[in-house]
Amino acid sequence: MMVSSRYRNGKGVMRAVLVLGVLGLAASFGGALHPVGDSLAVFRGQIAVVVVLLAMIVWGLGARRSGALGAIIAIGCGLTVWPSLVMPAFAKPSDTSETGILVYQKNMSFRMPDTKALTDDIRAAGVTHITLQEVDPDNRAILAALKSEFPSQHLCGEKRGVGGMAVLSRWPRTKAEPICNWGFVAMQVQGPDTPVWIASVHLNWPYPHNQARQVSLLLPILKALDQPVVIGGDFNMVPYASSSRRIRRAAGVQAMPGLHDSFPRFGRFLPLAIDHVWASKVTAVEVRPLLGSDHMGLLARIEG
C-alpha cells in the first residue's frame, strides 16, 4: 500500500510538472500580451525538448493520455521554431553575384581589447555597409581605421553604459538627417538605384528588463522610414518572438534565413540566435568569428 501511494504521488507530481511545462510553452507565444512571453520565447525550443522528456516520463508512469497530450503540444510548439532552423542551400555571401548589398553586423563588446582582427575581417569580406553595437571610447578607433573605405559614418549613444551604435557605408549620405534614438541609429545613403536606410539596433534584454519599452518607442520611427530599409543589430531576441515580428512589420523587412547561434556563451546546448540582419530579401548569411567580442559577427547578402 505504501509503495502504491508513493507511486500515485510521484505520478501526480510529474503530471503537475508537465502541466507547468506546457503552460510555459503556451506563454512563450504571448509576448504581445506581456513581455514575459518574449522572454520565454527565447528558450521555446529548449522548453519544448524538456516537456517532451517529461511527457515520456509521465507516459512511463502510466498516465498515457497526459503523456501523449503533453508530447503532442510540445512537438507542435517546437515546430514553430523549425522554419527558422531550416537553412536554404544558398551560396556564401562572398560567392554571390556582384549586385545587391553586403552587410557586416557586429556587437563589438565594450570589453573588446583590440579592433585590428575585426577591422581585417571586415576588409577581407568586401562589404558595402557595417552595423556596429557597443561602440565606446576604447574601441571606436575602428571608425577612424575604416574611414577611407567607409566615408559615410554615424555614431550615437556612445555615452550609454555599454557604448553606442554606429552605421558605416561605402555609399554617400543623402541629405536626410540621421536618426538617433534609444538603442537605435539610422543613416540614409544613396545606392546605385535608390536611397537606402541603414540602421543599427541594440535592444536590452527582455523581461524583466525594458526591451518592450524600447520596442514600443522604436516602432513609429521604423514606420516613418522610406523603403528600402536594412537593419542589423543585437536584438537580444529570437526572430520568431512577438517583438521581432512587430519590428519587421513596422520596418517592412523580412527575417534572414536560418537560425544562427550568435551568442555562444552558454554552449551548444543553449544556443541564442539574438543577432540579426533584416531587409527586403536576405539571400545568404555567414557567421563570422568572435574576434575579441562575446558575439559572433554576421555577413549578410541582400538582394532586391
N, C-alpha and C positions, 0 to 999 in steps of 0.2 A: 504493500500500500504506500509506504514512504517513497519507494522508487517511482511508483506511478505518479504520485503527487509532484515529485520533483520534475519528472518528465513533462507533465502538463504545465507546470510553472515555467520551465525552460522554453517550451513551445510558445507559451503566451508572451514571454519576454521577447523572443525572436520575432514574433509577429508584430509586436509593438515597434521594435527597431525597424523592421521592414516598412511599416506604415510611415514612420518618420522619414525614412529614406525616400519613399515615393512622394511624400509631401514636399521634401526639399527639391526634388526634381521638378515637380509642378511649379513651385515657387520660382524656379530659375527662368520661367517664361513670363514672369510678372514684373519685369523691370519698368514697364510703362505705368504700373500702379504704385510701385515703391522701389527705390533704388537698391534695396537688399536683393531684389530679383536679379539685377545685373551682376551683383557680387557673386551670387550662386551660379549664374550662367558661365562665369569664368571657369568653373570646375564641373560643368554639366557632364562632360564625358567621363570624368573620374567618378562622379557620384553615380552615374548610370552603371558603371562596372561594379561598384560596391553593392548597389541594390540587386544586381543580378546574382552576385555571390550570396547575399542574404536570402534571396528567393530560393536558391538551391538548398541552402541550409534548412529553411522552413519546409520546403518540399520533402527533404530527407527526414524531418521530424514528424512527417505525416500530414501536415497541413497543405495538401497538394493544391487545393483550389487557391489558397492565399499565395502559395509559392508561384504557381503558374501565372496568376494575375499580376503579381509584382514583377516577374520576369518580362512579361509582355509589355507592361508600361515602361519599364527601364529600357528595353530594347527600342521601343518606339521613340522615347525621348533621346536616346543615344543616336538614333538615325538622323535627327535634326542637325547633328554635328557632322555627319558623314559627307554631305556635299562639299563642305569646306576642306575635308581631308583628301578628297579625290583630286589628284593633280593631272590636268590635261597634259598631253605629250607635246608641250611647246619646247622650242629650242631655248637655249640660254639667251638672256637679254643681249649679250655681246655678239651673238651669232645671228641675230635677226636682221631685217632689212635696214637700210640707212635712213628710212623715213621714220617719223614719229619722235617721241620724247624718251629719253633715258634718264631716270631719276635715281639718285643715291640718297637713301634715307638712313639717318643715324642719330640715335641718342648717344651723344659723346661721353656722357657721365662727367659730372663736375669733379670727379676724382681722377680723370684721365691724366697721367703723368706727362705724356709726350704725344703730340699730334702728328709726328712725322709718318708713322706707319699708316695712319688713316689718310693723310694727305697723299701719300704714294698710291694707296689703293684707289682713291677717287680718281687720280690722274690716269692710272692704268685702265680704269673702266671706261674712260672716254665719255663721261656723262654730259648731259646738257643742263641739268638742274640738280641742286642739292637742297635737302631739307635737314636741318640740324636741331637738336634739343640739348638742354643743359650746357649752353654756351656761357662761360663765365670768364672773369679776367685771367684765369690760369690757362685756359685752353683756346681763347679766342684768337690766338696767333694764327690759327688755321685760316681765318678770314683774310688776313694780310697775305699769307703764303699763297692763297688761291686767287688773289685779286686780279692778277693779269689775265688768267684764263676765264675767270668768272667776275667780270667787272660790275655786274648788277647784283647788289647785295643789300639786305636789310636785316637788322638785328633789333629785337626789342625784348623787354622783360628781363634784362641781364641782372637786375638787382634782386630778382627772386632768389629764394634760399638755395635752389639747385641750378641757378642760371637761367638764361633766356632761350628764345627760339630764333633761328635765322633761316633765311632763304637766300640761295645764290643761283645765278643763272648766267649762261653764256650770251643769252639774248638781251637786247637793250630794254630798259624800262620804258613803260609808256608814261603818259602824263598823269595817270591815275595815282592818287595818294596811297601809299602802303597803309595797311590796316594793322594796328596793334591792339590786342585785347588780352584778357586773362587766359594765358595758355595758348595764344594764337597769334600768328603773324602771317600776312599775305601780301604779295607783291605782284603786280601785273606786268608781264613782259610781252614784247612784240614778237610773235612767232613768224614763220615764213608766210603763213596764210591768214592768221588771225591772232589777236591778243589772247594771252593765257594767264589766268591767275594761278600762281604757285604759292601754296600755303604750307606752313609747318605748325603742327599741333602737339601740345604736351598737356594731357589731362592728368589730374590727380587720380589716385586710386579710388575705386568705387566705395560704396557704403562700407564702413561708417564715415569715410572721408567725403569730400564735397564734389565729386565728379558730376553728379546730377545737376548741381547748381551751375557748374561750368558749361555743361551741355545746353542748358536752357538759355544761357546768355549767348552761346555761340550760334544757335540755330537761326535767329533772324539775320545775323551777319552773313551766314552762308547763303541764305535765300536771296540776299540782295546782290550777290556776286554775279557778274555776267559770265556766261559759259564761253569757253570751256574752263574747268577748274581741275587742278591736280593737288591732292592733299597727301602729304607724307607726315608721319608722326608716331610718337609714342602715345597711344590712346589708353594704355593701361586697361584694355578691354578687348574681348574676343569679337570677331566680326559678326557673329550671329546674335549678339546681345541686343536688347532693345535700344540702348543709347547709340550703338554703332549704326543700326538701321536708320534711326532718326537723323543722324548726321549725314548719312549718304543720301537720304531723300531730300534733305534741305539743300545739299550742295549739288544734287543732280549727278552723282558719281556712282560707280559700281565697285564692289569688293574685288580685290585681286584674287587670282586663282590660288587655291590651296590654303592649307593652314600651316603656318611656319612658326616653329618654336623660336622666338626672338629673344627670350629672356631665360637662359638655361640655368639659372642659379640653383633651381631645385632638382635638376637632373632629368633624365629621360622619362621618369615615371610621373612627373608633374610638369608637362610642357605648357608654356604660357605664350600663346600667339597674340601678343599685345601691341606689336609694331606693324604698321600697315602703310601701303601706298594705294590710294583710291583715285580713280579717274573714270573717264567715259569708257575706256576699254584697256585694261592692263593685260597684256598678252603673254608676258613671261616674267618670272620672278626668280632671283637667285639670292640665297642667303650668304652674306659676307661675314668674315671672322669678327671676333670681339675687338681686337686691335687696341687693347687698353681700356675698353669700356665694359660694362656689365650687360650691354645689349648688343645683339648681333646687328649688322647692317643689312639693308635690303637694296638690291639693284633691280629696278623695275622698268620694263619696256612698255610704253603706252602708244597705242595706235589710234588713229581717228581723232 
